[in-house]
Amino acid sequence: MTTLIALLLALWPGFQTPAAPVAPPTPEYTIQAIRFGILPKVKITTLMPLAKDPNETFDIGVMVWLIRGGGKTILFDTGYHRQTPGFDRWNTQDYIRPDEAVKLAGIQPDDITDIIVSHVHWDHMGGIGLFPKANIWIQKDEYNYYTGASWQPGGKRAADKEDAMELLKRNIEGKVRLIDGDDREIFPGIRAYTGARHTYASQYIRVEGHPTFVLASDNCYLYRNMEEKSPIATFDITDRAANVAALERMIKLAGDKDHVVPGHDLLQFKKFPTEGRIARIK
Protein backbone atom coordinates (compact mmCIF):
# COMPACT_ATOMS: atom_id res chain seq x y z
CA MET A 1 0.00 0.00 0.00
CA THR A 2 2.82 2.39 0.89
CA THR A 3 4.54 1.68 -2.44
CA LEU A 4 1.30 2.39 -4.34
CA ILE A 5 0.82 5.73 -2.57
CA ALA A 6 4.41 6.69 -3.35
CA LEU A 7 3.86 5.82 -7.04
CA LEU A 8 0.65 7.86 -7.26
CA LEU A 9 2.34 10.85 -5.62
CA ALA A 10 5.23 10.60 -8.05
CA LEU A 11 2.77 10.70 -10.99
CA TRP A 12 0.83 13.63 -9.51
CA PRO A 13 1.46 16.85 -11.53
CA GLY A 14 3.75 19.25 -9.70
CA PHE A 15 4.67 16.77 -6.97
CA GLN A 16 8.34 16.86 -5.96
CA THR A 17 10.09 14.28 -3.84
CA PRO A 18 11.52 15.99 -0.75
CA ALA A 19 15.27 16.44 -1.02
CA ALA A 20 17.44 14.43 1.34
CA PRO A 21 18.85 16.55 4.18
CA VAL A 22 22.28 17.95 3.41
CA ALA A 23 24.90 17.70 6.14
CA PRO A 24 26.43 21.06 7.06
CA PRO A 25 29.96 21.55 5.71
CA THR A 26 32.88 20.79 8.00
CA PRO A 27 34.22 24.05 9.46
CA GLU A 28 37.60 25.27 8.21
CA TYR A 29 39.30 25.62 11.58
CA THR A 30 42.20 27.89 12.37
CA ILE A 31 44.98 26.58 14.63
CA GLN A 32 47.51 28.58 16.63
CA ALA A 33 50.28 27.30 18.90
CA ILE A 34 50.70 29.59 21.90
CA ARG A 35 53.92 29.29 23.88
CA PHE A 36 53.69 30.32 27.53
CA GLY A 37 57.15 29.27 28.65
CA ILE A 38 60.40 27.42 28.00
CA LEU A 39 61.99 24.52 29.89
CA PRO A 40 65.78 24.91 29.54
CA LYS A 41 68.41 22.21 29.10
CA VAL A 42 66.10 19.20 29.12
CA LYS A 43 67.92 15.88 28.72
CA ILE A 44 67.17 14.14 25.45
CA THR A 45 66.47 10.88 27.30
CA THR A 46 63.46 12.56 28.91
CA LEU A 47 61.94 12.90 25.45
CA MET A 48 63.64 10.02 23.63
CA PRO A 49 64.53 7.32 26.19
CA LEU A 50 66.48 5.35 23.57
CA ALA A 51 68.58 8.31 22.36
CA LYS A 52 72.20 7.48 21.50
CA ASP A 53 73.73 10.41 23.40
CA PRO A 54 72.17 10.56 26.89
CA ASN A 55 74.11 13.75 27.69
CA GLU A 56 72.47 15.83 24.95
CA THR A 57 70.28 18.67 26.26
CA PHE A 58 68.20 21.38 24.65
CA ASP A 59 65.39 23.82 25.36
CA ILE A 60 61.78 22.79 24.82
CA GLY A 61 58.57 24.80 24.75
CA VAL A 62 55.48 24.54 26.89
CA MET A 63 52.39 25.53 24.94
CA VAL A 64 48.69 25.23 24.25
CA TRP A 65 46.89 25.12 20.91
CA LEU A 66 43.97 27.39 20.10
CA ILE A 67 41.43 26.07 17.57
CA ARG A 68 38.63 28.26 16.22
CA GLY A 69 35.76 27.46 13.88
CA GLY A 70 32.19 26.24 13.71
CA GLY A 71 31.13 28.55 16.53
CA LYS A 72 33.69 27.00 18.90
CA THR A 73 36.79 28.40 20.58
CA ILE A 74 38.75 25.36 21.70
CA LEU A 75 41.95 24.85 23.67
CA PHE A 76 43.89 21.66 23.16
CA ASP A 77 45.58 21.36 26.58
CA THR A 78 45.77 24.18 29.11
CA GLY A 79 49.30 24.39 30.48
CA TYR A 80 49.92 25.07 34.18
CA HIS A 81 50.02 27.86 36.73
CA ARG A 82 50.47 26.46 40.23
CA GLN A 83 53.85 26.32 41.97
CA THR A 84 53.86 22.53 41.81
CA PRO A 85 56.96 20.38 42.32
CA GLY A 86 57.07 20.02 38.54
CA PHE A 87 57.06 23.80 38.07
CA ASP A 88 60.13 24.17 40.28
CA ARG A 89 61.88 21.03 39.04
CA TRP A 90 61.82 22.08 35.40
CA ASN A 91 62.78 25.72 36.09
CA THR A 92 60.22 27.27 33.73
CA GLN A 93 61.58 30.39 32.03
CA ASP A 94 59.98 33.18 29.99
CA TYR A 95 56.73 32.21 31.67
CA ILE A 96 53.33 33.85 31.58
CA ARG A 97 50.15 32.24 32.82
CA PRO A 98 48.30 30.35 30.06
CA ASP A 99 45.16 32.48 30.35
CA GLU A 100 47.30 35.59 29.83
CA ALA A 101 49.05 33.92 26.89
CA VAL A 102 45.68 33.18 25.26
CA LYS A 103 44.78 36.87 25.52
CA LEU A 104 47.68 37.60 23.17
CA ALA A 105 45.62 35.83 20.49
CA GLY A 106 42.67 38.13 21.21
CA ILE A 107 40.78 35.57 23.31
CA GLN A 108 39.53 36.14 26.84
CA PRO A 109 39.53 33.10 29.18
CA ASP A 110 35.72 33.09 29.35
CA ASP A 111 35.60 32.92 25.54
CA ILE A 112 36.98 29.37 25.60
CA THR A 113 33.99 27.10 24.95
CA ASP A 114 35.78 23.76 25.13
CA ILE A 115 39.02 22.22 26.35
CA ILE A 116 40.36 18.97 24.90
CA VAL A 117 42.76 17.40 27.40
CA SER A 118 45.35 15.16 25.79
CA HIS A 119 46.38 13.64 29.13
CA VAL A 120 46.45 14.46 32.84
CA HIS A 121 50.07 15.52 33.39
CA TRP A 122 50.47 18.77 35.31
CA ASP A 123 51.95 20.70 32.37
CA HIS A 124 48.96 19.90 30.13
CA MET A 125 45.92 19.74 32.43
CA GLY A 126 47.11 22.08 35.19
CA GLY A 127 45.35 25.12 33.73
CA ILE A 128 41.77 23.87 33.43
CA GLY A 129 40.73 26.04 36.37
CA LEU A 130 41.77 29.15 34.44
CA PHE A 131 38.95 28.60 31.93
CA PRO A 132 35.89 28.03 34.14
CA LYS A 133 33.19 28.25 31.47
CA ALA A 134 34.64 25.62 29.16
CA ASN A 135 33.46 22.05 28.77
CA ILE A 136 36.31 19.57 29.19
CA TRP A 137 36.77 16.63 26.81
CA ILE A 138 38.92 13.75 28.06
CA GLN A 139 39.15 10.04 27.38
CA LYS A 140 36.77 8.08 29.61
CA ASP A 141 39.48 5.57 30.59
CA GLU A 142 41.95 8.38 31.34
CA TYR A 143 39.39 10.09 33.59
CA ASN A 144 38.41 6.91 35.40
CA TYR A 145 41.96 5.76 36.04
CA TYR A 146 43.39 9.05 37.26
CA THR A 147 40.45 9.95 39.48
CA GLY A 148 40.23 6.41 40.84
CA ALA A 149 42.63 3.47 40.57
CA SER A 150 45.81 5.52 40.22
CA TRP A 151 45.38 6.73 43.81
CA GLN A 152 45.10 3.18 45.17
CA PRO A 153 48.12 1.15 46.33
CA GLY A 154 50.06 0.07 43.26
CA GLY A 155 48.50 2.74 41.04
CA LYS A 156 50.61 4.97 38.80
CA ARG A 157 49.94 8.53 39.88
CA ALA A 158 50.39 10.97 37.02
CA ALA A 159 47.90 13.74 37.83
CA ASP A 160 48.66 16.50 40.29
CA LYS A 161 46.29 16.23 43.27
CA GLU A 162 44.82 19.71 42.80
CA ASP A 163 44.32 19.08 39.09
CA ALA A 164 42.51 15.79 39.75
CA MET A 165 40.25 17.56 42.26
CA GLU A 166 39.49 20.32 39.75
CA LEU A 167 38.65 17.73 37.10
CA LEU A 168 36.33 15.91 39.50
CA LYS A 169 34.69 19.20 40.50
CA ARG A 170 34.06 20.13 36.88
CA ASN A 171 32.51 16.73 36.27
CA ILE A 172 30.14 17.25 39.22
CA GLU A 173 29.20 20.59 37.65
CA GLY A 174 28.30 18.82 34.40
CA LYS A 175 31.22 20.27 32.44
CA VAL A 176 33.17 17.09 31.62
CA ARG A 177 32.54 15.11 28.43
CA LEU A 178 33.97 11.59 28.40
CA ILE A 179 35.26 10.32 25.04
CA ASP A 180 34.82 6.58 24.79
CA GLY A 181 37.73 5.19 22.82
CA ASP A 182 39.64 5.58 19.60
CA ASP A 183 38.69 7.43 16.40
CA ARG A 184 35.81 9.37 17.92
CA GLU A 185 34.38 12.61 16.57
CA ILE A 186 34.37 15.42 19.14
CA PHE A 187 33.20 18.18 16.81
CA PRO A 188 32.58 18.13 13.05
CA GLY A 189 36.03 17.70 11.53
CA ILE A 190 37.83 17.10 14.85
CA ARG A 191 38.47 13.50 15.90
CA ALA A 192 40.27 11.96 18.88
CA TYR A 193 42.65 9.01 18.67
CA THR A 194 44.24 6.80 21.31
CA GLY A 195 46.93 4.11 21.40
CA ALA A 196 50.10 6.15 21.87
CA ARG A 197 50.12 5.20 25.58
CA HIS A 198 51.94 8.20 26.98
CA THR A 199 49.60 7.90 29.95
CA TYR A 200 46.91 5.33 30.70
CA ALA A 201 44.68 6.54 27.84
CA SER A 202 46.31 9.62 26.35
CA GLN A 203 44.76 11.03 23.18
CA TYR A 204 45.71 13.17 20.21
CA ILE A 205 43.47 14.90 17.69
CA ARG A 206 43.08 15.28 13.94
CA VAL A 207 41.76 18.61 12.69
CA GLU A 208 40.43 18.16 9.17
CA GLY A 209 40.68 20.91 6.59
CA HIS A 210 42.87 22.35 3.88
CA PRO A 211 45.31 21.13 4.97
CA THR A 212 44.60 18.60 7.70
CA PHE A 213 46.74 18.59 10.85
CA VAL A 214 47.33 16.15 13.69
CA LEU A 215 48.03 17.78 17.06
CA ALA A 216 50.02 15.19 18.97
CA SER A 217 50.65 16.82 22.35
CA ASP A 218 52.95 14.54 24.38
CA ASN A 219 52.10 11.48 22.32
CA CYS A 220 54.95 12.78 20.15
CA TYR A 221 57.32 15.21 21.86
CA LEU A 222 59.53 16.19 18.94
CA TYR A 223 59.77 16.02 15.16
CA ARG A 224 62.78 13.80 15.85
CA ASN A 225 60.55 11.16 17.44
CA MET A 226 58.88 10.71 14.07
CA GLU A 227 62.02 11.03 11.97
CA GLU A 228 63.97 8.49 14.01
CA LYS A 229 60.95 6.33 14.96
CA SER A 230 62.04 6.79 18.54
CA PRO A 231 59.40 6.24 21.26
CA ILE A 232 58.57 8.78 23.93
CA ALA A 233 58.20 8.14 27.64
CA THR A 234 55.22 5.77 27.91
CA PHE A 235 52.83 4.57 30.60
CA ASP A 236 54.78 1.31 30.73
CA ILE A 237 58.06 0.32 29.10
CA THR A 238 56.16 -2.38 27.21
CA ASP A 239 54.15 0.36 25.45
CA ARG A 240 57.11 1.63 23.41
CA ALA A 241 56.23 -0.40 20.32
CA ALA A 242 52.65 0.88 20.52
CA ASN A 243 53.97 4.43 20.64
CA VAL A 244 56.11 3.97 17.53
CA ALA A 245 53.07 2.51 15.75
CA ALA A 246 51.06 5.56 16.85
CA LEU A 247 53.73 7.90 15.46
CA GLU A 248 53.42 6.20 12.07
CA ARG A 249 49.63 6.39 12.30
CA MET A 250 49.75 10.13 13.03
CA ILE A 251 51.74 10.70 9.84
CA LYS A 252 49.17 8.74 7.81
CA LEU A 253 46.28 10.64 9.41
CA ALA A 254 47.93 13.98 8.66
CA GLY A 255 49.23 13.10 5.21
CA ASP A 256 52.91 13.65 6.08
CA LYS A 257 55.07 14.34 9.12
CA ASP A 258 55.14 18.09 8.45
CA HIS A 259 51.44 18.19 9.28
CA VAL A 260 51.91 16.50 12.64
CA VAL A 261 52.51 19.06 15.41
CA PRO A 262 54.56 17.66 18.34
CA GLY A 263 53.89 18.57 21.93
CA HIS A 264 57.09 20.35 22.99
CA ASP A 265 59.13 21.07 19.87
CA LEU A 266 60.11 24.73 19.50
CA LEU A 267 60.67 24.08 15.79
CA GLN A 268 56.97 24.66 15.20
CA PHE A 269 57.68 28.34 15.89
CA LYS A 270 60.12 28.29 12.98
CA LYS A 271 58.17 26.09 10.59
CA PHE A 272 55.04 28.26 10.77
CA PRO A 273 54.54 32.05 10.61
CA THR A 274 55.22 33.32 14.11
CA GLU A 275 54.72 36.58 15.93
CA GLY A 276 55.95 36.70 19.51
CA ARG A 277 54.59 33.69 21.36
CA ILE A 278 52.10 32.67 18.68
CA ALA A 279 52.64 30.43 15.65
CA ARG A 280 49.89 30.29 13.04
CA ILE A 281 49.64 26.60 12.17
CA LYS A 282 46.75 27.28 9.77
Residue pairs with C-beta under 8 A, 6 or more apart in sequence:
9 15
10 17
24 188
26 188
26 189
26 208
26 209
27 69
27 70
27 72
27 187
27 188
27 189
28 69
28 209
28 210
29 67
29 68
29 69
29 70
29 189
29 190
29 207
29 209
29 282
30 67
30 68
30 69
30 280
30 282
31 65
31 66
31 67
31 207
31 213
31 215
31 261
31 280
31 281
31 282
32 65
32 66
32 105
32 278
32 279
32 280
32 281
33 63
33 64
33 65
33 261
33 268
33 269
33 272
33 278
33 279
33 281
34 63
34 64
34 65
34 66
34 98
34 101
34 102
34 104
34 105
34 277
34 278
35 61
35 62
35 63
35 101
35 266
35 269
35 277
35 278
35 279
36 62
36 63
36 64
36 79
36 95
36 96
36 97
36 98
36 100
36 101
36 277
37 61
37 62
37 79
37 92
37 93
37 94
37 95
37 96
38 59
38 60
38 61
38 62
38 92
38 93
38 94
38 266
39 59
39 60
39 61
39 62
39 90
39 91
39 92
39 93
39 264
40 59
40 91
40 93
41 57
41 58
41 59
42 57
42 58
42 59
42 60
42 90
43 54
43 55
43 56
43 57
44 51
44 53
44 54
44 56
44 57
44 58
45 51
45 54
46 233
47 60
47 221
47 222
47 225
47 232
47 233
47 264
48 221
48 222
48 224
48 225
48 228
48 230
48 231
48 232
49 231
49 232
49 233
49 240
50 230
50 231
50 240
51 230
59 266
60 221
60 222
60 264
60 265
60 266
61 264
61 265
61 266
61 268
61 269
62 79
62 80
62 92
62 123
62 264
63 77
63 79
63 264
64 75
64 76
64 77
64 78
64 79
64 98
64 101
64 102
64 127
65 75
65 76
65 77
65 215
65 261
65 281
66 73
66 74
66 75
66 102
66 105
66 107
67 73
67 74
67 75
67 76
67 190
67 207
68 74
69 189
70 187
70 188
70 189
71 113
72 113
72 114
72 187
73 107
73 111
73 112
73 113
73 114
74 112
74 113
74 114
74 115
74 116
74 187
74 190
75 102
75 112
75 114
75 115
75 116
75 131
75 134
76 115
76 116
76 118
76 205
76 215
76 217
77 115
77 116
77 117
77 118
77 124
77 125
77 217
78 98
78 115
78 117
78 124
78 125
78 126
78 127
78 128
78 130
78 131
79 97
79 98
79 101
79 123
79 124
79 126
79 127
80 86
80 87
80 98
80 122
80 123
80 124
80 126
80 127
81 97
81 98
81 99
81 126
81 127
81 130
82 122
82 126
82 160
82 162
84 122
84 126
84 160
84 162
86 122
86 123
86 160
87 122
90 123
96 277
97 127
97 130
98 127
98 130
99 109
99 127
99 130
99 131
101 277
102 108
102 109
102 112
103 109
104 276
104 277
104 278
105 278
109 130
109 131
109 132
110 131
110 132
110 133
112 131
112 133
112 134
113 133
113 134
113 135
114 134
114 135
114 136
114 137
114 187
115 128
115 131
115 134
115 135
115 136
115 137
116 137
116 138
116 186
116 190
116 192
116 203
116 205
117 124
117 125
117 128
117 136
117 137
117 138
117 142
118 124
118 202
118 203
118 204
118 205
118 217
118 218
118 219
118 263
119 125
119 142
119 158
119 198
119 199
119 202
119 203
119 217
119 218
120 138
120 142
120 146
120 158
120 159
120 163
120 164
120 167
120 199
121 158
121 159
121 199
121 218
122 159
122 160
122 163
124 217
124 218
124 263
125 159
125 160
125 163
125 167
126 160
126 163
128 134
128 136
128 163
128 166
128 167
128 170
129 166
134 175
135 175
135 176
135 177
136 167
136 170
136 175
136 176
136 177
137 177
137 179
137 186
137 192
138 167
138 176
138 177
138 178
138 179
138 203
139 178
139 179
139 181
139 192
139 194
139 201
139 202
139 203
140 178
140 179
140 180
140 181
140 201
141 200
141 201
142 199
142 200
142 201
142 202
142 203
143 167
143 171
143 176
143 178
145 155
145 200
145 201
146 157
146 158
146 159
146 164
146 167
146 199
146 200
147 159
147 164
147 167
147 168
149 155
150 156
150 157
150 158
150 159
150 200
151 157
151 164
156 200
156 235
158 199
158 200
159 167
167 176
170 176
179 186
179 192
179 203
181 194
182 192
182 193
182 194
182 195
183 191
183 192
183 193
184 191
184 192
185 191
186 192
186 205
189 207
189 208
189 209
190 205
190 206
190 207
190 208
191 205
191 206
191 208
192 203
192 204
192 205
193 203
193 204
193 205
193 206
193 246
193 249
193 250
193 253
194 201
194 202
194 203
195 242
195 245
195 246
195 249
196 202
196 204
196 216
196 219
196 220
196 232
196 234
196 242
196 243
196 246
196 247
197 234
197 235
197 236
197 239
197 242
197 243
197 246
198 218
198 219
198 232
198 233
198 234
198 235
198 243
199 235
200 235
202 217
202 218
202 219
202 235
203 219
204 214
204 215
204 216
204 217
204 219
204 220
204 246
204 250
205 214
205 215
206 212
206 213
206 214
206 253
206 254
207 213
207 214
207 215
209 282
211 255
211 259
211 282
212 253
212 254
212 255
212 259
213 254
213 259
213 260
213 261
213 281
213 282
214 250
214 253
214 254
214 259
214 260
214 261
215 261
216 250
216 260
216 261
216 262
216 263
217 263
218 232
218 263
218 264
219 232
219 243
219 246
219 250
219 263
220 226
220 232
220 246
220 247
220 250
220 260
220 262
220 263
221 232
221 262
221 263
221 264
221 265
222 262
222 264
222 265
222 267
223 257
223 262
223 265
223 267
224 230
224 265
225 231
225 232
225 247
225 262
226 247
226 250
226 251
226 257
226 260
226 262
227 257
229 244
229 247
229 248
230 244
231 239
231 240
231 241
231 243
231 244
231 247
232 243
234 240
234 242
234 243
250 260
251 257
251 260
254 260
258 271
261 268
261 281
262 268
268 279
268 281
269 279
271 279
272 279
272 280
272 281
273 279
273 280
274 280
